Every structure is written in structure tokens, then in C-alpha cells.
Amino acid sequence: MTTTVRIPQRLEQTLARYCVETRRSKSEVIIELLEKHFIAEPTLKTPYELACESGFIASIDSLELDENAAENSRATVRAAIARKHGQVPE
């Protein structure tokens, strides 16, 4: 099958130099690179797995919890809501 791909001139020059150095055709090099890419590609991870790996999501066990932190957060939110509505925070 024939496929046409446009590549930047700098990449074309690099590919041409590589082909001369290795005495291989552009087709051979491109096919080899595509095969390596698709064979080496691991199974796709779910967005949840990626978020866990990046640290956006963590389990409760992995966090050091301060018992007062939750109450402090609640108080801060309540005060902000009260100010927004012109009330005196408790």
C-alpha cells in the first residue's frame, strides 16, 4: 500500500542523511520506526489510572490526615458564604 506523508524539511534532511549512513531506503526506516512504535506501545491506560499516577487522585490511606483540617476547611467555607450574603460569620 502506498501512503504519502508530508514532513518538515529539517526532518526530511535528517531522514535522508540517516538513510545514506545506514544504506537503507526511507521506506525501510519508516516502516521499522512505525513497527517499533506500535509494538512498544503499552496498553492504553484509563484517564483514572493516569490521574492516579500523576498524583491528582490519591486514596485516603496515602494521605496524612489532620483531624482539624476538615473542620478548619468547613469553617473557612462557611465564613466565605456568610460574607458573600452579607451575614456575620459565626
C-alpha positions as CSV (number, residue, x, y, z in Angstrom):
1,M,0.0,0.0,0.0
2,T,1.2,3.5,-0.8
3,T,0.9,6.3,1.7
4,T,2.0,9.9,1.3
5,V,3.2,11.9,4.3
6,R,4.3,15.5,4.4
7,I,7.2,16.0,6.9
8,P,9.1,19.2,7.7
9,Q,12.2,19.9,5.6
10,R,14.6,19.5,8.6
11,L,13.2,16.0,9.3
12,E,13.4,15.1,5.6
13,Q,17.1,16.1,5.6
14,T,17.7,14.1,8.8
15,L,16.0,11.1,7.4
16,A,17.9,11.3,4.1
17,R,21.3,11.6,6.0
18,Y,20.3,8.6,8.1
19,C,19.4,6.5,5.1
20,V,22.7,7.3,3.4
21,E,24.7,6.4,6.5
22,T,22.8,3.1,7.1
23,R,22.4,2.3,3.4
24,R,18.7,1.8,3.8
25,S,15.7,3.2,2.0
26,K,13.4,5.7,3.5
27,S,10.6,3.2,3.3
28,E,12.6,0.6,5.3
29,V,13.4,3.1,8.0
30,I,9.9,4.5,8.3
31,I,8.3,1.0,8.4
32,E,10.8,-0.1,11.1
33,L,10.0,3.0,13.2
34,L,6.3,2.5,12.9
35,E,6.5,-1.1,13.9
36,K,8.6,-0.3,16.9
37,H,6.2,2.4,17.9
38,F,3.1,0.3,17.7
39,I,4.6,-2.8,19.2
40,A,6.2,-0.9,22.1
41,E,3.0,1.0,22.8
42,P,1.7,-0.4,26.1
43,T,-2.0,-1.0,26.6
44,L,-3.8,2.3,26.9
45,K,-4.4,3.4,30.4
46,T,-7.7,4.8,31.5
47,P,-8.0,8.5,32.5
48,Y,-8.5,7.4,36.1
49,E,-5.2,5.4,36.0
50,L,-3.3,8.3,34.5
51,A,-4.7,10.7,37.2
52,C,-3.7,8.3,40.0
53,E,-0.2,8.0,38.6
54,S,0.2,11.8,38.2
55,G,-0.9,12.3,41.8
56,F,-4.2,14.1,41.0
57,I,-6.1,11.3,42.7
58,A,-5.0,9.6,45.9
59,S,-6.5,7.2,48.3
60,I,-7.3,8.2,51.9
61,D,-4.7,5.8,53.2
62,S,-2.0,7.5,51.2
63,L,-2.7,10.9,52.8
64,E,-1.7,12.1,56.2
65,L,-4.9,13.5,57.6
66,D,-5.1,16.2,60.2
67,E,-8.3,15.9,62.2
68,N,-8.7,19.6,62.5
69,A,-8.1,20.2,58.8
70,A,-11.6,19.2,57.7
71,E,-13.2,21.4,60.4
72,N,-11.0,24.3,59.5
73,S,-12.0,24.0,55.9
74,R,-15.6,23.9,56.7
75,A,-15.3,27.0,58.9
76,T,-13.5,28.8,56.1
77,V,-16.2,27.9,53.6
78,R,-19.0,28.9,55.9
79,A,-17.4,32.3,56.6
80,A,-16.9,33.0,52.9
81,I,-20.5,32.1,52.2
82,A,-21.7,34.3,55.0
83,R,-19.6,37.2,53.8
84,K,-20.9,36.8,50.3
85,H,-24.5,37.0,51.6
86,G,-23.8,39.9,53.9
87,Q,-24.1,37.9,57.1
88,V,-21.9,37.9,60.1
89,P,-19.9,34.7,60.2
90,E,-20.5,32.5,63.2
